[in-house]
Amino acid sequence: MSHTLGARQAQKQKTRRALLDAALELLEEQSLSSLGLREVTRAVGVAPTAFYRHFRSVEDLGVALVDEALGSLHPMIRTIVSTTGDGEERIARAVGLIAGHVDAHPAHVRFIARERHGGVRVVRGAIREQLALFAGEVRDALASDPVSVGWEPEDLLMLARLYVDQMLVTASALLEAVGGGAGERERVVRDAVRRMRLIGIGRAHWGDGGGGG
């Protein structure tokens, strides 16, 4: 009996995975708001009624994709903010990690870039929640840095959001650079390094006058 239940559960997980993968592939060419349930189930080869054993709606599937796409980024965020070395070394490593993630998960990056400001409210909300978690993690890491001594909590959170936004901008730009050749990718990386450097300069001089602290 337990073997039968285990096999059934494995099949259920396999179908759920197939639905997520099919949706992600279909979303390379369209937004979630235009994706139909039957379109997804047809791609998997299951009856539309089978969809509801795994997700309440296409919007619910979209939230699951957000959790999958952004949830896997937490280790990378922690690695970036805990990186040691001088400013240039940390920036180069951060951009390299972002580029590696884009190379490994282009469909997830494309989905988040499109749906962050897309037409499905619940999915936009799920993305905002995940980004808020990222910002909190970065803020906590920044707070332990000697450069942040005397900073107000809201200023640290503002800085953290700048870094998170820049990570997203860099990931989207790297994705768009695909097909543009090595020169285009190098330009995106160079611009990302310059922007991160500019944020770092602003951070170093935030309390000099007119800023925080």
C-alpha positions in Angstrom: 0.0 0.0 0.0 2.8 2.4 0.9 4.5 1.6 -2.4 1.3 2.5 -4.3 1.0 5.8 -2.4 4.6 6.6 -3.0 4.3 5.9 -6.7 1.1 8.0 -6.9 2.8 10.9 -5.1 5.8 10.6 -7.4 3.5 10.8 -10.4 1.7 13.8 -9.0 5.0 15.6 -8.5 6.1 14.7 -12.0 2.9 16.1 -13.5 3.2 19.3 -11.4 6.7 19.7 -12.6 5.6 19.2 -16.2 2.9 21.9 -15.8 5.4 24.4 -14.4 7.9 23.6 -17.2 5.3 23.9 -19.9 4.0 27.2 -18.6 7.5 28.6 -18.3 8.2 27.6 -21.9 5.0 29.1 -23.2 5.7 32.3 -21.3 8.8 32.9 -23.3 6.6 34.3 -26.0 3.7 35.8 -24.0 2.6 37.2 -20.7 0.9 35.3 -17.9 -2.3 37.3 -18.4 -2.7 35.8 -21.8 -1.8 32.3 -20.9 -4.7 29.8 -21.0 -5.1 26.8 -18.7 -6.0 24.6 -21.7 -2.9 25.8 -23.4 -0.7 24.5 -20.6 -2.5 21.2 -20.2 -2.4 20.6 -23.9 1.4 21.1 -23.9 1.7 18.5 -21.1 -0.8 16.1 -22.5 -3.2 16.0 -19.6 -6.9 16.8 -19.3 -7.7 20.3 -18.1 -9.4 18.9 -15.0 -6.0 17.5 -14.0 -4.6 21.0 -13.7 -6.8 21.6 -10.6 -5.1 18.8 -8.7 -2.0 21.0 -8.6 -3.1 24.6 -8.9 -6.2 26.6 -8.2 -5.8 28.7 -11.3 -3.2 30.0 -13.8 -2.5 32.8 -11.4 -1.7 30.3 -8.7 0.7 28.6 -11.1 2.3 32.0 -11.7 2.9 32.5 -8.0 4.5 29.0 -7.8 6.8 30.1 -10.6 7.7 33.3 -8.7 8.6 31.2 -5.6 10.7 28.9 -7.8 12.4 31.7 -9.8 13.2 34.0 -6.9 13.3 31.6 -4.1 16.4 30.0 -5.6 18.1 33.4 -5.6 18.4 33.7 -1.8 21.7 31.7 -1.7 23.2 33.9 -4.4 22.1 37.1 -2.6 23.7 35.9 0.6 26.9 35.1 -1.3 27.0 38.5 -2.9 26.5 40.5 0.3 28.9 38.3 2.3 31.7 38.5 -0.3 35.0 39.8 1.1 37.7 41.8 -0.6 38.0 45.3 -1.9 35.2 47.2 -3.6 36.2 46.3 -7.1 36.6 42.7 -6.3 33.2 42.5 -4.7 31.5 44.2 -7.5 33.1 42.0 -10.1 32.1 38.9 -8.2 28.6 40.1 -7.8 28.2 40.8 -11.5 29.7 37.4 -12.3 27.3 35.6 -10.0 24.3 37.4 -11.7 25.6 36.6 -15.1 26.0 32.9 -14.1 22.4 32.8 -12.8 21.1 34.3 -16.1 23.0 31.7 -18.1 21.6 28.9 -15.9 18.0 30.1 -15.6 17.1 32.4 -18.6 13.5 31.4 -18.6 13.0 32.3 -15.0 14.8 35.6 -15.4 12.6 36.4 -18.4 9.4 35.5 -16.5 10.3 37.8 -13.6 11.4 40.7 -15.8 8.1 40.5 -17.7 5.7 39.8 -14.8 7.2 42.3 -12.3 5.1 45.0 -13.9 2.6 42.6 -15.7 -1.1 42.4 -15.6 -1.6 39.7 -12.9 -2.0 41.5 -9.6 -1.4 38.5 -7.4 1.9 37.6 -9.2 3.1 41.2 -9.0 2.4 41.0 -5.3 4.4 37.7 -4.9 7.3 39.3 -6.7 7.2 42.3 -4.5 7.2 40.1 -1.4 10.3 38.2 -2.6 12.1 41.3 -3.5 11.3 42.8 -0.1 12.9 39.6 1.5 16.0 40.2 -0.6 16.2 43.8 0.4 15.9 42.8 4.1 18.7 40.3 3.7 20.9 42.9 2.0 20.0 45.5 4.6 21.0 43.2 7.5 24.3 42.4 5.8 25.0 46.1 5.1 24.2 47.0 8.8 27.1 44.8 10.0 29.6 46.6 7.7 31.7 49.3 9.4 30.9 51.7 6.5 27.3 51.7 7.8 28.0 52.9 11.3 25.6 55.7 12.1 23.2 55.0 9.2 19.5 55.2 9.9 17.6 51.9 9.3 15.4 53.5 6.6 18.6 54.6 4.7 20.1 51.2 4.9 16.9 49.7 3.5 16.9 52.3 0.7 20.5 51.3 -0.2 19.6 47.6 -0.1 16.7 48.2 -2.5 19.1 50.0 -4.8 21.4 47.0 -4.9 18.5 44.6 -5.4 17.1 46.8 -8.2 20.5 46.9 -9.8 20.7 43.1 -9.7 17.4 42.8 -11.5 18.4 45.4 -14.1 21.7 43.7 -14.7 20.0 40.3 -15.1 17.4 41.6 -17.6 20.1 43.4 -19.6 22.2 40.3 -19.8 19.2 38.3 -21.0 18.5 40.9 -23.7 22.2 40.7 -24.7 21.9 37.1 -25.7 22.3 36.9 -29.4 24.2 40.2 -29.5 27.6 38.6 -29.4 30.4 38.8 -26.9 30.7 42.5 -27.4 27.2 43.2 -26.3 27.5 41.1 -23.2 30.8 42.8 -22.3 29.1 46.2 -22.7 26.3 45.1 -20.3 28.8 43.8 -17.8 30.9 47.0 -18.0 27.8 49.1 -17.5 26.7 47.0 -14.5 30.1 47.4 -12.9 30.0 51.1 -13.4 26.5 51.4 -11.8 27.5 49.3 -8.8 30.6 51.4 -8.4 28.5 54.6 -8.5 26.2 53.2 -5.8 29.3 52.3 -3.7 30.7 55.8 -4.1 27.4 57.3 -3.0 27.3 55.0 0.0 30.8 56.0 1.1 29.9 59.7 1.0 26.3 59.5 2.2 27.0 61.2 5.5 29.3 63.9 4.1 26.5 66.5 3.9 23.0 66.5 2.5 22.7 62.7 2.8 21.8 60.5 5.7 23.3 60.1 9.1 
